[in-house]
Amino acid sequence: MNEFLIAYDLTNRNNYTDICGAISGLDTNSWPFLHSTWIAHSDLSAEEITACLRPHICKQDKLFVVQLAGDWSCVGLPKFSADWLQANL
């Protein structure tokens, strides 16, 4: 399974529940990492994830999906976040 960063910017804030539910449905380990940014495990490609999530956002919304590599760094994150990243990336 691969790890993906999923980020979105919604013009209609009422859609947050819908997009969050769709992202959570990708895998039980999907995690709301930062506001409007998730990390998800999936066997799908970035394009396939985008296709799955597209019906849950409006035409004016923005969605970005990228596969994560093993190298990462952070500043200011809570310890549990850094621990999770260390264990999962």
C-alpha positions in Angstrom: 0.0 0.0 0.0 1.2 3.5 -0.7 0.7 6.7 1.3 -0.9 9.8 -0.3 -1.2 13.4 0.8 -4.6 14.7 0.0 -5.2 18.4 0.2 -8.4 20.4 -0.7 -9.7 23.9 -0.6 -13.5 24.0 -0.6 -15.5 27.1 -1.6 -18.6 25.6 -0.1 -17.8 24.8 3.5 -20.9 22.7 3.8 -19.0 20.0 1.8 -16.4 19.3 4.4 -18.4 16.4 5.9 -18.9 14.8 2.5 -15.2 15.0 1.4 -13.9 13.9 4.8 -16.2 10.9 4.7 -15.0 10.0 1.2 -11.4 10.3 2.2 -12.0 8.2 5.4 -13.6 5.6 3.1 -10.4 5.1 1.2 -8.8 3.3 4.1 -9.3 2.9 7.8 -5.8 4.5 8.4 -6.7 7.7 6.6 -5.8 10.6 8.9 -6.7 14.3 9.0 -3.1 15.4 9.3 -3.6 19.2 9.1 -6.7 21.4 8.3 -7.9 20.3 4.9 -4.9 17.9 4.5 -5.1 14.2 5.0 -2.7 11.3 4.7 -4.3 8.1 3.3 -3.0 4.6 2.6 -4.3 3.2 -0.7 -3.6 0.7 -3.4 -5.2 3.2 -5.9 -3.1 5.6 -8.0 -3.3 9.4 -7.3 -5.5 9.7 -10.4 -7.9 7.0 -9.2 -8.1 8.7 -5.8 -8.9 12.0 -7.4 -11.6 10.3 -9.5 -13.1 8.8 -6.3 -13.1 12.1 -4.5 -14.2 14.4 -7.4 -17.9 13.7 -6.9 -17.7 15.0 -3.3 -16.5 18.5 -4.2 -17.9 21.4 -6.2 -16.6 22.6 -9.6 -14.9 25.6 -7.9 -13.1 23.5 -5.3 -9.5 22.5 -5.5 -8.1 19.0 -4.8 -4.5 17.9 -4.8 -3.4 14.2 -4.4 0.3 13.2 -4.4 2.0 9.9 -3.5 4.4 10.4 -0.6 8.0 9.2 -0.6 10.0 8.1 2.5 11.9 11.4 3.1 10.0 14.0 5.3 10.6 16.6 7.9 8.4 18.7 10.2 8.5 21.6 12.6 5.9 22.4 15.3 3.8 19.3 14.9 2.5 17.5 18.1 4.6 14.5 19.1 1.9 12.1 18.3 1.9 13.5 14.7 5.6 13.1 14.3 5.4 9.6 15.8 2.6 8.6 13.4 4.6 9.9 10.4 7.8 8.1 11.6 5.8 4.8 11.9 3.9 5.1 8.7 6.1 6.8 6.1 
